[in-house]
Amino acid sequence: MSRIQATFAALKSQGKKALIPYITAGDPHPKHTVALMHAMVQSGANIIELGVPFSDPMADGPVIQRATERALVHKVGLRDVLDMVREFRRTDANTPVVLMGYANPVEAMGQANFARQAHEAGVDGVLTVDYPPEECQEFVELLQAEQLAPIFLLSPTSDKNRVEKIVRQAAGFVYYVSLKGVTGSQNLDIAEVGAKVQAIRGQTDLPIGVGFGVRDAATAKAVANVADAVVIGSRMIQEIEHSSADNLLDNVAQLTTSLRAAIDA
């Protein structure tokens, strides 16, 4: 059983839902990333989603775009991100880490080389936004050969046939994008999200995480009522953006704690 599977199984046995915070590797500075990962886990995060900086993050709104720009100032690339995961694994052997990013850095490294190095570093899953399922079967097979979960996005516009194609290749969990638009968008309709999640459940036994529109504890609680996992990115990045080096870890830990409490309520 993979770390992702074990995490969801343990949470299900406890009647709990997964909290999956997202941060961009290297933001606000490379020296903070691993410490932030540990702080979030200690405050109730179950899976860490670690963004790979890329100069053209097409699925990300302005908040995460700024985080990417801050990381790129320090020249943080895919190899650096893998090194951060290796460092994280020195003291945390259990918390799953999912890399979220874009195809260009993977192609530059080489798909097979990336899959091998990601596995060796201790990565558990990979979500590559611009690898459509119709065109990445070889990449999926490379990931699976290295015991990495290929994770895909589903959207409000994904019809039944497309959902079927995606869940056939997916592993770990599927990520439902709750809104039409980019990360950090607003006006989340929980009833609509719940209906879509229920429809997806009819096509897969994989856990379903919901993200892109979770902005506060109240929204996190509402999403947890209809999904298996709550993914929160832009709000985490805002906390980082508005913190100083002195209070960064405390602020992120406090936010994570509040989200955990809301999800468990």
C-alpha positions in Angstrom: 0.0 0.0 0.0 1.4 3.4 -1.0 1.7 6.3 1.4 -1.2 8.0 -0.2 -3.4 4.9 0.0 -2.4 4.4 3.6 -3.2 8.0 4.5 -6.7 7.9 3.1 -7.4 4.5 4.6 -6.3 5.7 8.1 -8.4 8.9 7.8 -11.4 6.9 6.6 -11.2 4.6 9.6 -11.2 7.6 11.9 -14.1 9.3 10.0 -11.9 12.1 8.9 -11.1 13.9 5.7 -7.6 14.8 4.3 -6.2 18.3 4.5 -3.8 18.9 1.5 -2.1 22.3 1.6 -0.2 23.6 -1.4 3.0 25.7 -1.3 5.4 26.6 -4.0 8.8 25.2 -3.5 11.3 28.0 -2.9 8.7 30.6 -1.8 9.5 32.9 -0.1 13.1 31.5 0.0 14.4 28.0 -0.7 15.7 27.7 2.9 12.1 27.9 4.2 10.4 25.2 2.1 11.2 22.1 4.1 10.5 23.8 7.4 7.2 24.9 6.1 6.4 21.3 5.0 7.1 20.0 8.5 5.2 22.9 10.2 2.1 22.0 8.1 2.3 18.3 8.9 2.7 19.0 12.6 -0.3 21.3 12.5 -2.6 18.7 10.9 -1.8 18.5 7.2 -2.1 14.9 5.8 -0.6 15.3 2.3 1.7 18.0 1.1 1.3 19.3 -2.4 4.5 20.9 -3.5 4.5 23.3 -6.5 7.3 23.1 -9.0 8.1 26.7 -10.1 7.6 27.4 -13.8 7.6 30.6 -15.7 4.2 30.2 -17.3 1.8 28.6 -14.8 -1.3 28.7 -16.9 -3.6 27.1 -14.3 -2.6 29.4 -11.5 -4.1 32.7 -10.5 -2.1 35.8 -9.5 -1.4 34.7 -5.9 0.4 31.5 -6.9 2.0 33.3 -9.9 3.6 35.7 -7.5 4.9 32.7 -5.4 6.4 31.2 -8.5 8.1 34.5 -9.4 9.6 34.7 -5.9 10.9 31.1 -6.2 12.3 31.7 -9.7 14.3 34.8 -8.4 16.2 32.2 -6.4 16.6 30.0 -9.5 14.6 27.1 -8.0 14.2 24.4 -10.5 12.9 20.8 -10.6 16.2 19.3 -9.3 16.1 21.7 -6.3 12.5 20.6 -5.6 13.5 17.0 -5.5 16.4 17.8 -3.2 13.8 19.5 -0.9 11.8 16.3 -0.8 14.9 14.3 0.0 15.6 16.6 2.9 12.0 16.3 4.1 12.2 12.5 4.0 15.1 12.5 6.4 12.8 13.1 9.3 9.3 12.3 7.8 9.0 8.9 6.2 5.2 8.8 6.2 3.6 12.0 4.9 2.8 11.7 1.2 4.2 14.4 -1.1 2.6 15.2 -4.4 4.4 17.4 -6.9 2.2 19.7 -8.9 3.6 21.5 -12.0 3.9 21.6 -15.7 5.3 19.5 -18.5 8.2 21.7 -19.5 10.5 21.0 -16.6 9.7 17.3 -16.8 10.5 17.2 -20.5 13.7 19.1 -19.9 14.8 16.4 -17.4 13.4 13.6 -19.4 10.3 11.7 -18.4 12.0 8.5 -17.4 14.8 10.3 -15.6 12.3 12.4 -13.7 10.2 9.4 -12.7 13.2 7.6 -11.4 14.6 10.6 -9.5 11.2 11.5 -8.1 10.8 8.0 -6.7 14.3 8.0 -5.2 13.7 11.4 -3.6 10.5 10.1 -1.9 7.8 11.7 -4.0 4.4 9.8 -3.9 2.4 11.4 -6.7 2.7 13.7 -9.7 0.1 16.1 -11.1 1.2 17.6 -14.3 -1.4 20.2 -15.4 -0.7 20.2 -19.1 -0.3 16.5 -19.8 -3.7 15.6 -21.1 -4.7 12.0 -20.3 -5.2 11.3 -24.0 -1.5 12.1 -24.7 0.4 10.9 -21.7 0.0 7.1 -21.5 3.7 6.5 -21.7 4.4 9.0 -18.9 1.7 7.4 -16.8 3.4 4.0 -17.3 6.8 5.5 -16.4 5.3 6.9 -13.2 3.6 3.6 -12.3 6.8 1.7 -12.9 8.4 3.9 -10.2 5.4 3.5 -7.8 4.3 7.1 -8.3 0.7 7.9 -8.5 -0.4 9.8 -11.6 -2.9 12.4 -10.4 -5.3 14.2 -12.8 -7.5 17.2 -12.7 -11.3 17.0 -13.3 -13.3 20.1 -13.9 -16.9 21.2 -13.9 -16.9 20.8 -17.7 -15.6 17.2 -17.6 -18.3 15.0 -19.1 -18.9 11.4 -18.2 -16.7 10.0 -21.0 -13.8 12.2 -20.1 -14.1 11.4 -16.4 -14.0 7.7 -17.4 -10.8 8.2 -19.4 -9.1 10.1 -16.6 -10.0 7.8 -13.7 -8.8 4.8 -15.7 -5.3 6.2 -15.6 -5.4 7.9 -12.2 -4.1 6.6 -8.9 -3.8 8.0 -5.4 -6.7 10.4 -5.7 -8.4 12.5 -8.3 -8.4 16.3 -8.0 -11.7 18.0 -8.8 -11.3 21.7 -9.8 -14.3 23.3 -8.1 -14.5 26.3 -10.4 -14.1 27.3 -14.0 -10.9 29.4 -14.0 -7.6 29.5 -12.2 -6.5 28.9 -8.6 -7.8 31.3 -6.1 -11.1 32.0 -7.9 -14.1 32.9 -5.9 -17.9 32.1 -5.6 -17.7 28.4 -4.8 -21.1 26.7 -5.1 -21.0 23.9 -2.6 -24.2 22.3 -3.8 -22.9 22.1 -7.3 -19.5 20.8 -6.1 -21.3 18.1 -4.1 -23.4 17.0 -7.0 -20.3 16.7 -9.3 -18.3 14.9 -6.7 -21.2 12.4 -6.2 -21.3 11.8 -10.0 -17.6 11.2 -10.1 -17.9 8.7 -7.2 -20.1 6.7 -9.5 -17.2 6.2 -11.8 -14.2 5.6 -9.4 -13.4 4.2 -6.0 -10.5 6.7 -5.7 -10.7 9.4 -3.1 -11.7 12.8 -4.4 -10.0 16.0 -3.4 -11.5 19.4 -4.1 -9.5 22.6 -4.6 -9.0 25.9 -6.5 -11.8 27.7 -4.6 -11.2 26.9 -0.9 -10.4 30.3 0.7 -11.1 30.0 4.4 -12.0 27.6 7.2 -15.8 27.8 6.5 -15.3 26.8 2.9 -12.9 24.0 3.9 -15.5 22.7 6.3 -18.2 22.8 3.6 -16.0 21.0 1.1 -15.0 18.4 3.6 -18.7 17.5 3.9 -18.9 16.4 0.2 -15.3 15.3 -0.6 -12.6 13.1 0.7 -9.9 15.8 0.8 -9.7 19.6 0.9 -6.9 21.1 -1.2 -6.0 24.7 -0.3 -3.3 26.6 -2.1 -3.8 30.3 -2.7 -4.8 31.0 0.9 -1.7 29.2 2.1 0.4 31.3 -0.3 -1.3 34.5 0.9 -0.2 33.6 4.5 3.3 33.2 3.3 3.2 36.4 1.3 2.1 38.4 4.2 4.5 37.0 6.8 8.0 38.0 7.7 10.9 35.5 8.2 10.3 35.8 11.9 6.7 34.8 12.0 6.4 32.7 8.8 6.3 29.3 10.3 4.0 30.3 13.2 1.5 31.9 10.9 1.4 29.0 8.5 1.1 26.6 11.4 -1.8 28.6 12.9 -3.6 28.7 9.5 -3.2 24.9 9.1 -4.4 24.3 12.6 -7.5 26.4 12.0 -8.3 24.6 8.7 -7.8 21.2 10.4 -10.2 22.1 13.2 -12.8 23.3 10.7 -12.6 20.2 8.6 -12.9 18.0 11.7 -15.8 20.0 13.2 
